[in-house]
Amino acid sequence: MHITASNGSPAAPFHLRFHLPHAHLERAFGGDAFGVRAEAFARFFGTPRFLISQTLIVGVWIAVNAAHVVQFDLYPFILLNLAFSTQAAYAAPLILLAQTRQADRDKAHAEADALHRETLAAETASRQAATAEQTAHIAELLELNTELTRLTRELSERIEHLTAELHGKLVANRT
């Protein structure tokens, strides 16, 4: 399969064509709305933006409650602990699910890469066999050419000898 450039001319071969049968694995949680949101949520957990946001929220939470500005979760911050537990209860399965699906994708891509390598190996073996056959044919043609050259030389020498003999007889008959 080749892709074409915008001007219609052929472009480079499409090297990921062996991965196309595994394209359905690209989304870690599937292609539905829940899967898209769950994947975005799981990916967000590992970003600096999440860590900074969570740190700021926890800092404000503790500061507001410790300064008695608002008193909905006083020290030892049981409600904050409950929020962390709830977050962990949802985050851990989503992250594990993402890792499992990533492992499935990696395996499928490894299989596609192996198939690609096998195809390349078969094509290489085919090319090597064709090259060996062509080399043998060229060697045979060279032998035939050498034989023809030898025969041509022998015939030329014989023609030269016959011409000299004929010339000698013609000159002898004139005198």
Rosetta blueprint (number, residue, H / E / L):
1 M L
2 H E
3 I E
4 T E
5 A L
6 S L
7 N L
8 G L
9 S L
10 P E
11 A E
12 A E
13 P E
14 F L
15 H L
16 L L
17 R H
18 F H
19 H H
20 L H
21 P H
22 H H
23 A H
24 H H
25 L H
26 E L
27 R L
28 A L
29 F L
30 G L
31 G L
32 D L
33 A H
34 F H
35 G H
36 V H
37 R H
38 A H
39 E H
40 A H
41 F H
42 A H
43 R H
44 F H
45 F L
46 G L
47 T L
48 P H
49 R H
50 F H
51 L H
52 I H
53 S H
54 Q H
55 T H
56 L H
57 I H
58 V H
59 G H
60 V H
61 W H
62 I H
63 A H
64 V H
65 N H
66 A H
67 A L
68 H L
69 V L
70 V L
71 Q L
72 F L
73 D L
74 L L
75 Y L
76 P L
77 F L
78 I H
79 L H
80 L H
81 N H
82 L H
83 A H
84 F H
85 S H
86 T H
87 Q H
88 A H
89 A H
90 Y H
91 A H
92 A H
93 P H
94 L H
95 I H
96 L H
97 L H
98 A H
99 Q H
100 T H
101 R H
102 Q H
103 A H
104 D H
105 R H
106 D H
107 K H
108 A H
109 H H
110 A H
111 E H
112 A H
113 D H
114 A H
115 L H
116 H H
117 R H
118 E H
119 T H
120 L H
121 A H
122 A H
123 E H
124 T H
125 A H
126 S H
127 R H
128 Q H
129 A H
130 A H
131 T H
132 A H
133 E H
134 Q H
135 T H
136 A H
137 H H
138 I H
139 A H
140 E H
141 L H
142 L H
143 E H
144 L H
145 N H
146 T H
147 E H
148 L H
149 T H
150 R H
151 L H
152 T H
153 R H
154 E H
155 L H
156 S H
157 E H
158 R H
159 I H
160 E H
161 H H
162 L H
163 T H
164 A H
165 E H
166 L H
167 H H
168 G H
169 K H
170 L H
171 V H
172 A H
173 N H
174 R H
175 T L
